[in-house]
């Protein structure tokens, strides 16, 4: 089991950790500042190196008013065989007024006979900015075949705190269960093996932005679709889903979209998360 708590607040011109706690197989490395914007970058580490059966990882992250956090992982999240029970990660994210969170983890790799569930609950303000990426890939198996894992279930719930109470903005539920049938066919993975997702919530999200991001993805070797949520409390969500046969291609695609938003909205340069 692993637990991690992180609260980020503004101090002077920079965002800093005002509270930090870890127990078990989760922790964060020392903070980094990748540019002069004041945005703080933390890297989540799992010293055990992988998720196994019945593992439970709890992450609680709060970004205070006007604070900015870039949260990533040290390496890919690897889920190995989980006999007896699935591995699970539960993440709670809270964003204050004018707060910003970029959640850019490395890919999730599910290996043979792996079962993994991930639940992310986000509560934000109408003035908050959320950019959340995810890449799911099948791991190596002895016979060389893909999709030997039992199940990958990813659930994102995003709520907005408004004058009329907390309202649901988006419920994004992804379930890949190869044992129930061929997931590679039409209407599902469409012959691809890797899946990428990008969720963006910001009051500046609109159809024009969705069209622009779709144009950005057009030059990538991937099949991509975008959709907008309803507007709640003056803010709107955008969900991008992309299929490919390459982790690198999906990382480039999602990175290009995130970098456009970084430049357009915050005047920041492209992400350069060197981890090797």
Phi and psi in degrees as a GROMACS rama.xvg file:
@    title "Ramachandran Plot"
@    xaxis  label "Phi"
@    yaxis  label "Psi"
@TYPE xy
-139.392  141.69  UNK-2
-129.845  141.432  UNK-3
-143.415  129.967  UNK-4
-123.981  134.715  UNK-5
-145.207  124.439  UNK-6
-119.924  127.725  UNK-7
-115.318  134.246  UNK-8
-136.98  167.67  UNK-9
-88.0534  132.909  UNK-10
-134.709  111.588  UNK-11
67.4748  -123.955  UNK-12
-100.194  5.33821  UNK-13
-126.041  157.279  UNK-14
-91.8557  134.845  UNK-15
-137.331  164.484  UNK-16
-80.1451  118.743  UNK-17
-93.4212  -14.32  UNK-18
-152.991  136.003  UNK-19
-148.42  130.453  UNK-20
-148.473  139.025  UNK-21
-143.807  152.382  UNK-22
-149.815  139.662  UNK-23
74.9814  -141.361  UNK-24
-90.5504  41.3345  UNK-25
-144.385  143.464  UNK-26
-165.352  173.891  UNK-27
-122.176  150.34  UNK-28
-78.0848  171.659  UNK-29
-61.0107  152.092  UNK-30
-68.775  151.7  UNK-31
-126.724  151.846  UNK-32
-123.251  109.77  UNK-33
-81.3247  -14.7395  UNK-34
-154.489  -167.632  UNK-35
-97.1946  19.9521  UNK-36
-78.1986  -17.7401  UNK-37
91.2269  -5.98895  UNK-38
-68.3092  131.44  UNK-39
-96.378  142.829  UNK-40
-116.575  126.344  UNK-41
-118.836  143.536  UNK-42
-112.716  121.213  UNK-43
-83.8038  134.273  UNK-44
-123.541  136.295  UNK-45
-111.429  99.1123  UNK-46
-58.7853  -24.6328  UNK-47
-72.1921  -18.2929  UNK-48
87.717  -15.8645  UNK-49
-164.452  168.603  UNK-50
-104.682  136.237  UNK-51
-124.464  178.088  UNK-52
-56.3481  133.276  UNK-53
71.1145  5.22355  UNK-54
-66.8529  142.411  UNK-55
-133.141  125.058  UNK-56
-122.285  126.428  UNK-57
-117.143  124.22  UNK-58
-124.78  130.148  UNK-59
-126.671  114.131  UNK-60
-126.834  130.384  UNK-61
-126.866  130.237  UNK-62
-112.861  112.743  UNK-63
-72.3509  176.544  UNK-64
-52.1532  128.069  UNK-65
66.4447  3.25135  UNK-66
-83.1458  160.757  UNK-67
-137.284  126.404  UNK-68
-130.773  131.995  UNK-69
-108.589  117.654  UNK-70
-117.538  126.699  UNK-71
-138.61  -176.976  UNK-72
-118.167  159.259  UNK-73
-71.2716  -32.2203  UNK-74
-159.398  -176.89  UNK-75
-61.5884  147.851  UNK-76
-86.2204  113.271  UNK-77
-105.843  126.866  UNK-78
-112.804  113.588  UNK-79
-93.4709  -170.53  UNK-80
-54.0426  136.227  UNK-81
-124.556  63.6151  UNK-82
-64.9263  134.422  UNK-83
96.0789  -43.6886  UNK-84
-162.192  155.121  UNK-85
-76.496  158.386  UNK-86
-87.7693  148.015  UNK-87
-142.238  141.887  UNK-88
-125.814  129.905  UNK-89
-119.76  126.639  UNK-90
-126.15  131.553  UNK-91
-114.838  124.517  UNK-92
-122.214  130.883  UNK-93
-129.684  129.638  UNK-94
-120.754  131.441  UNK-95
-85.6043  -171.586  UNK-96
-63.0812  127.656  UNK-97
66.7155  10.6651  UNK-98
-77.0326  156.999  UNK-99
-138.003  132.425  UNK-100
-132.718  125.217  UNK-101
-109.716  115.275  UNK-102
-107.259  106.077  UNK-103
-129.109  70.5993  UNK-104
-76.3859  160.825  UNK-105
-69.0486  172.622  UNK-106
-66.8719  153.432  UNK-107
-93.5399  125.3  UNK-108
-117.003  117.104  UNK-109
-103.715  119.338  UNK-110
-92.9445  -179.158  UNK-111
-54.6563  131.617  UNK-112
63.7844  28.1073  UNK-113
-94.7959  142.77  UNK-114
-131.07  125.236  UNK-115
-139.205  136.906  UNK-116
-127.874  136.094  UNK-117
-133.758  125.29  UNK-118
-123.145  123.906  UNK-119
-120.879  120.624  UNK-120
-111.897  121.622  UNK-121
-117.319  131.703  UNK-122
-124.775  124.678  UNK-123
-139.168  170.769  UNK-124
-96.4644  160.175  UNK-125
-58.266  -24.1581  UNK-126
-93.5441  0.272062  UNK-127
-77.2867  160.585  UNK-128
-125.753  125.576  UNK-129
-125.185  128.979  UNK-130
-129.574  117.973  UNK-131
-133.838  119.191  UNK-132
-112.814  157.489  UNK-133
-157.445  136.39  UNK-134
-127.573  129.609  UNK-135
-116.909  127.556  UNK-136
-132.237  147.082  UNK-137
-79.8565  138.603  UNK-138
-84.2829  172.94  UNK-139
-65.7975  145.158  UNK-140
-133.783  156.132  UNK-141
-57.9019  -33.9918  UNK-142
-88.7174  2.47088  UNK-143
80.6451  -0.792925  UNK-144
-84.3182  148.553  UNK-145
-87.3666  170.656  UNK-146
58.114  46.1673  UNK-147
-92.5165  -0.731239  UNK-148
-77.9455  160.801  UNK-149
-80.6707  -45.5681  UNK-150
-163.505  140.377  UNK-151
-128.28  121.016  UNK-152
-126.123  117.636  UNK-153
-120.513  124.846  UNK-154
-129.422  121.794  UNK-155
-114.997  125.954  UNK-156
-118.276  125.597  UNK-157
-122.009  121.706  UNK-158
-117.859  148.332  UNK-159
-115.97  130.741  UNK-160
-85.5353  114.886  UNK-161
-118.455  178.398  UNK-162
-64.5681  -17.7911  UNK-163
-104.928  17.4566  UNK-164
103.742  -177.088  UNK-165
-83.4296  126.114  UNK-166
-122.602  146.89  UNK-167
-75.9525  124.942  UNK-168
-94.8001  -43.3021  UNK-169
-153.432  142.146  UNK-170
-128.26  109.601  UNK-171
-114.632  109.257  UNK-172
-119.118  116.613  UNK-173
-115.49  126.57  UNK-174
-131.065  120.241  UNK-175
-118.388  114.805  UNK-176
-131.624  84.258  UNK-177
-58.0881  -28.242  UNK-178
-65.6013  -17.9666  UNK-179
-90.1013  -5.79798  UNK-180
160.959  -179.9  UNK-181
-76.5863  108.228  UNK-182
-86.4483  -1.85135  UNK-183
-85.9669  -10.2883  UNK-184
-84.0374  -170.587  UNK-185
-62.0722  143.106  UNK-186
83.448  -1.59632  UNK-187
-133.792  -99.82  UNK-188
-89.2674  -6.89814  UNK-189
54.691  35.9243  UNK-190
85.6033  0.976649  UNK-191
-100.217  166.949  UNK-192
-117.603  -19.2364  UNK-193
-117.592  145.025  UNK-194
-128.931  134.411  UNK-195
-123.74  144.702  UNK-196
-134.181  146.735  UNK-197
-138.161  126.25  UNK-198
-115.838  127.3  UNK-199
-126.283  130.87  UNK-200
-129.688  125.854  UNK-201
-171.316  147.421  UNK-202
-64.2191  -13.8771  UNK-203
-91.0383  -0.810117  UNK-204
-71.6315  129.941  UNK-205
-154.34  -177.691  UNK-206
-64.7086  -34.8779  UNK-207
-62.2037  -40.1988  UNK-208
-66.5228  -42.3591  UNK-209
-59.6395  -41.8021  UNK-210
-64.5001  -38.5298  UNK-211
-67.7286  -42.7136  UNK-212
-65.2083  -36.7061  UNK-213
-62.5855  -37.5414  UNK-214
-65.8431  -38.1711  UNK-215
-60.6482  -38.7301  UNK-216
-79.0931  -11.7718  UNK-217
-62.4742  -28.9301  UNK-218
-87.0392  4.16817  UNK-219
-96.643  153.319  UNK-220
-82.4848  72.8268  UNK-221
-160.149  157.619  UNK-222
-103.656  118.288  UNK-223
-129.133  141.22  UNK-224
-135.823  151.319  UNK-225
-131.71  150.322  UNK-226
-146.868  154.584  UNK-227
-106.938  148.369  UNK-228
-86.4847  174.658  UNK-229
-67.7762  161.992  UNK-230
-90.6307  127.07  UNK-231
-125.004  121.013  UNK-232
62.7832  21.194  UNK-233
93.6321  1.09907  UNK-234
-120.298  156.291  UNK-235
-135.659  149.815  UNK-236
-108.741  153.394  UNK-237
-129.535  133.209  UNK-238
-121.913  123.003  UNK-239
-111.846  134.181  UNK-240
-127.662  134.252  UNK-241
-137.884  140.653  UNK-242
-116.628  138.652  UNK-243
-156.874  177.618  UNK-244
-110.831  16.265  UNK-245
-143.886  126.954  UNK-246
-62.2796  -43.8944  UNK-247
-59.2261  -40.3621  UNK-248
-65.3753  -41.928  UNK-249
-67.5319  -38.6003  UNK-250
-62.6793  -40.1291  UNK-251
-64.8127  -41.5931  UNK-252
-64.4891  -51.3297  UNK-253
-65.9421  -37.4603  UNK-254
-63.6573  -39.5659  UNK-255
-63.0246  -40.2059  UNK-256
-67.3159  -45.4958  UNK-257
-63.436  -38.3446  UNK-258
-68.1507  -35.0711  UNK-259
-60.4862  -43.4448  UNK-260
-68.5431  -39.213  UNK-261
-59.406  -44.4636  UNK-262
-71.1792  -46.712  UNK-263
-65.8481  -46.1787  UNK-264
-93.9556  -27.6823  UNK-265
-127.923  -1.33001  UNK-266
64.8506  26.7662  UNK-267
-100.382  154.875  UNK-268
-78.6259  177.179  UNK-269
-61.8009  150.091  UNK-270
-65.2227  138.392  UNK-271
-137.518  81.8045  UNK-272
-92.6446  76.862  UNK-273
-75.0143  120.55  UNK-274
-123.661  4.92635  UNK-275
